[in-house]
Amino acid sequence: MGMAIKVKMLLAAKEMTISDLADKIEPKTTRQNITAKLKRNNLTEKDLNDIAKACGVSFEGNFILEDGKRI
């Protein structure tokens, strides 16, 4: 599952629209910018952290090896 889908699921769970998200992200961004990134599934780790902060949740990005070690 791509991160764009997960962001859309988060917005649904928080009952937020993309416009709501754009209004809450710091530094300010536009609905069009977020929509384009979601459409291309082109989200950086910074974008994901900014989205999490705007939604009042935490984001944890990890690589998890077979032995359970996280990188």
Secondary structure as GFF3:
##gff-version 3
##sequence-region A 1 71
A	DSSP	alpha_helix	3	13	.	.	.	ID=ss1
A	DSSP	alpha_helix	18	24	.	.	.	ID=ss2
A	DSSP	alpha_helix	31	40	.	.	.	ID=ss3
A	DSSP	alpha_helix	45	55	.	.	.	ID=ss4
###
